Amino acid sequence: MEISSGLEDVYIKHTALTSIDGEKGVLRYRGYNIEDLVEHSTFEEVAYLMLYGELPSNERLATFRASLEKGYVLPDYVKKIISDIPRSAEALTIYMTAFAAMSAAENDFKWSPQTDKQKSAEIIGHAASVVANANRHISGKSVVDLKPSGSYARSFLEGALDRKADAKEVRVMDRALILYLDHEVPASTTAALVACSTLSDMYSSVAAAVAALKGPLHGGAAESAYLQFDRIGSPGNVEKWFNENIIVKKQKLMGFGHRVYKTYDPRMKIFRKMDDEIVKSPEDRNMLQTARKLEEAGVRQFGPKYVFPNTDFYSGIAFKAIGFPVNMFTALFALSRTTGWLAHISEYNESEPRIMRPRALYTGPGPRELAAVSNK
């Protein structure tokens, strides 16, 4: 029997959410090109699109935003849990713990097409508050509720950074939330689907997804790529570093390659452009120039093998320029992807859900007799 290691090219569900053409480098949400959505829509509009199938009217958007803002207020016991977690904890550990705790109120949870989308909006609001407070807690600040501002990205940024966010920062954060929102069924989404296939509640399903995202092979790529630029130091060091580490030592070039794309990741192109818009300090500008020089070296070496930069190559530079520390990059990914996880698990349970129960092909010893204890 054929085993697909890593479930590569194994289809586990039908979806009307996201389509990817890895050969041409095209990503679409519900049929809309990602470039168009980023340019002309807000995160709230795209989140509504993914949950409901169509872009919202002004009236429906207002109702949806009200549900999001309701989620900005966390239960008191969740705030206490966040406050009690060691400040040395990873942001995703705080996220996972908070969501597992919120499942305590879901003892009578039942999946329902009539209520799960409204519930999803409130959970997306909770996600913003949890991730904002993870950043606050790690940096030594108290836990707070986010304040409605008419913009999900603005409310999140001002809560997380404890300051006013300018229009450019809000727009870049809003676009980043759209870009990371969904990408079919990678490891974290699959973990959420496995959990929800047992009819587990929505908070627990998200917590399962976060547990999978926490692994460095999935969620940590943006952080690894940024630290790579930092180690190189400047554009002038790129060629020497690349030859010594990538060519001679055969180390992995972080932020390059994708299981699906055989050309440029379209999200990467948008992040690269956004970096130009948001970088302010000489340090950030140096980091961006280093990344571009490294991109040139990487494409020269790996492009003929259809290995190109992915979305994580440039995203960390945008997050750092806004004001987030490197250890928050993966949590920002999770904040965005929460909407995709919720859209997928709702879609799965609105079809004909079946508990996921794969098989393993046994390769151990054949039948053996168990010797009597006295003869051992």
N, C-alpha and C positions, 0 to 999 in steps of 0.2 A: 504494500500500500504506500502511496505517496504522502509524505509529510511536508507541510508547508511551514518551515521554520519562520517564526514571527508572523504567521498568518498572512504572509505576502501573497497578494492577488486572490485572497479568499474573500468572497462577498458575504456579509452577515446581515444585511438589511436592504430594503428598497428605501430610497429617500428622494424627496422633492426639495431638499434644502440647499445643498451645495453640489456643484459640478466642477470638475477639474479636468482640463485638457493638459496633461503633463508634457506632451510633445510640443504644443504651441505656446505653453505658458499662459493659459487663460483660466481665470477663476471667476465663477458666477455664484451669487446668492439668489436663489429663487428665480434664476434666469437673467438677473441683472449683472452686468459686468462690474467687477470690483472697482475699477477705475472710476466709473460713473457714480457709483454709490458714495465713494470717498469724496468725490468732488462736489456732489450736489445734495447729499443727505446727511442727517445727523445720526449719531449712535442710536438715539431713541427710535427714530424712524426705521432704521435697519433692524433693530431688535424686534420691533412690532412686525416688520415684514417677515422675519424668520419664524416668529411664533404663529402668525395669523395667515401668512401666505400672500398678502398684498400690502402695499404701502398705505399708511393711514391717512384718513381725512384729518382736518384740523381738530374737529370735535373728538374723534377717536384718539388722536395723539394726546390731547389734553387729558382724557380719561386714563390713558395708559401711563402718562407721566405722573398723574396723581397716585397711581398704584405703586410706581417706582419710588416716589417720595415717601409714601407710607412706610416702605421698607428701610428708609434711612434711620428709623428709630429701632434700635436693637433691644431685645428683652434685657432687663436689669441683670439677670443671672449670667447672660452672655457677656455683658460688659465686665462683670466681676471676673469671669473666667479669663478674659483677655488681660485684665489688669494683674491677675495672679500668675500668669505665665512668665517664666524667666525672660528678661529682656534679651538674653542671648539666643532665644529661640529663632528659628527660621520663620520668615513671614508666612510661608505655606503651611507650616505646622500650626500657626495661630489660626489661619483660614480653615484648615481641616478640623481642628478642635472646636472652633466656634460653630461650624456647620453640623458636626456630629452632635454637639450640645443642643442645637435648635431642633434636632429630630426628636428630642424628648417630648415635644408638644404634639407629635404626630402619631400617637398611639392608635387613633381611629382613622388614619389616612386611607383614602380610597381614590384610585385614579379615576378622573372624570373629564371628558372632553369639554364639559361646560365650565369647569372650575380650574383646570390645571394651568391654563394660560394666564388667568388672572393671578393665580398663585405664583406663577413664574415671574411676573412683573415685580411682585413684592420681594421675591427671593433675589432678583437682580439688584434691587435696592439694598437689601441686606448685604449683598456681596460688596457693594461700594463702601458701605459703612465698615465692614469687617476689614477690608484691605486698607482703607484709610487709617483705621485705628491700629492695624498691625504696624504701619509705618510710624505712627505717633508713639506707640508703646515702645518699639525698638529704639526710638530716638529719645526716650525719656519723658514723653508728654502724656497727659491724662487722656482717658477714653471719653469721646464725645459723640453726640448724634450729629449727622450731617445736616446742613441747612439747605432747604429747597432754594434753587436759584433760577429755575427755568432751563437749566442745562445739567445733565447727568455728569458730564466731564468737569464742568466748573465746580459743582458741589463736591465731587470727589477730590479734586485737586486742592480746593481751599480747606477741606477737612484734613486731608492727608498732610499737607505742607504747612498748615496753620498760618496762612497768609492769603492775601488777595492774588488771584491768578490773572495775568493779562490775557487779552483776546487771542494772541498768537499761541500761547501755551494751551489755552482751552481748545483751540482748533486742532492743534497737533495731537493732543490727548484724545480728542473726539475721533480723529481719523485713525489713530492707533487702535482704539477700541473696536472700530469697524474692521480693521485689517486682521486682527487676531480673533474675531468673533467665532468663526467656524472654519473647519478644513476637513470635512467629511468624517472619517472614523479612525483617527490616530489612537494611540494607546489610551489616553485619558477618556476620550469619548466612548471607546469600547468598554472601559471599566465601568463607566456610568450606565451603559446599556446592559452589561451583565448584572449589575446591582438592581436596576429597575425591572429586569426581566423576571426577577423573583417576587415582584410587586412590592419591593421596598419603597419607602417614601422618597420624596424629592430631595430633601436635605441629605439623607444618607447616600443617595445616588451621586450627588455633587461631591460629597466627602470622598467617595470612592474614586471619582475622577481626579480630585486634587491629590490623592495618594499616588496615583499613577503619574500625574504631571510632575510630582516632586522629584522624580528620578532625573539625574543629570542628562540621560540620553534623550529625554523628551523636553522638559521645560527649561532646562538650564543652559540652552545653547546661546541665548542672547548675552547672558552673564559671561559665559566662556569666551565668546567672541570679543566682548569689550575688554576683558582682562588680557586677552591676546594682544590687542592694540596697545594696551598699557605697557605690557612687557617689551614690545618693540620700541616704544618710546617716541619715535619721530619718523616722518616719511623717508628720511635719509638712511635709516637703519633697515628698511624693509627688505631690500635685495639680499643683504648679508644674512639677516635672520631667516629669510625664506630658504635660502640655499642650505644653511646649516641645519635647520630644524625640519623642514618639509622635504627637501630633496635628499639630503644625506641621512638624517635620522628617521625619515619616513613617519614623522609625527602627523597627527590629523590636523588639517586646516579647519579651525572652528568657524561655523557659519557658512560652510560650503557643502553642497550636496543635499539631495532630498530624495526620499523613496519614490515620489511620484513625478516630480519635475525633471525633465531631461534638457531643460533650457533655463533661462532666468526665471526665478520666482517673481510673479508680477507684484507681489506685496513688497518685495525687496526694492524694486524700482521706485515705489512710492515712498518708502521710508528714506531712501537715499535722497530724494528730492526734499522731503520734509526736514531732514537734517540741515540742509542748506538754509532753510527758513528759520530754524529754531536755535542753532548754535550761536552763542554770544561771546563767551570768554575765549581768550587765546588758547587756553588748555583744550576746550572743546573743539576749536578749529583745528588744532594740531592733531587731535584724535581723529577727526573726520578726514583730514588729508592723509594720515597714516592708513586709515581703512581703505581709502580709494587707491592708494598705491599698492596695498596688499591685494585688493580686488584684481588689479591689473596683472599682478604676478600669478595669482591663483587661476585666473581665466586663461592666461597664456599656457600654464602647465596642465590644467585639468579640463579646460573647455573642449579639446578634441575628444575627451572621454565622456562628454555630456554631463559634466559636473560643474555647476555654477553656484553663485551665492544664493542663499535662501533668505527668508524674511528676517531671521535673527542676526544677520550680519551687520545691519545698520540700525536696528531698532533700539539697541541699548544706548547709542549716542543720543538719540532723541530723548529717551527717558532721563538720561543723566543731565542733559541740557535744561530740561524742565525743572530738575531739582531733586530727583530720586537717587538714593544710593544704589550701588550695584546690586546689593543683596535684596532689592525689591523688584528687580526686573521680572523674575518668574511669577511673582504675585500679580504683577500688572498683566501678564499674559493670562493668568487664571481669572482675573477680574473680567476681562473681555470674553474669554472662552466659556464662562459660566452660562451666558445666553445660548451659545451653541449646544452645550450639554443639555440644557433644559429643552431646547427645541427638538433635539434628537430623541430624548427619552419620552417627550410628549408624543412625537410622531410614532415612536415604536409602540407605545401603549394605546394609541388610537387606531392602530392597524389590527392585526391578529397576533397579539403578543404570545410568545412561547419562551419558556424558561431556557436560557442558554446552558447547554450541557454537552460540551464536546467530548471526544474520546481521546485516549492515549494508546498508542500502539506498544504493547508490552515487548520488551527485549531482554528480560531477566532470565534466570535459570529455569529449566523445566521442573516438573514435579519432583519433590524431594521428600524423603521420609524423615520425620522428626524422631531423633534418637531419644531413648528414655533418659531421664535426668541422671540416673545412676551410672549410665554408660558414657557420659560426656567426659 
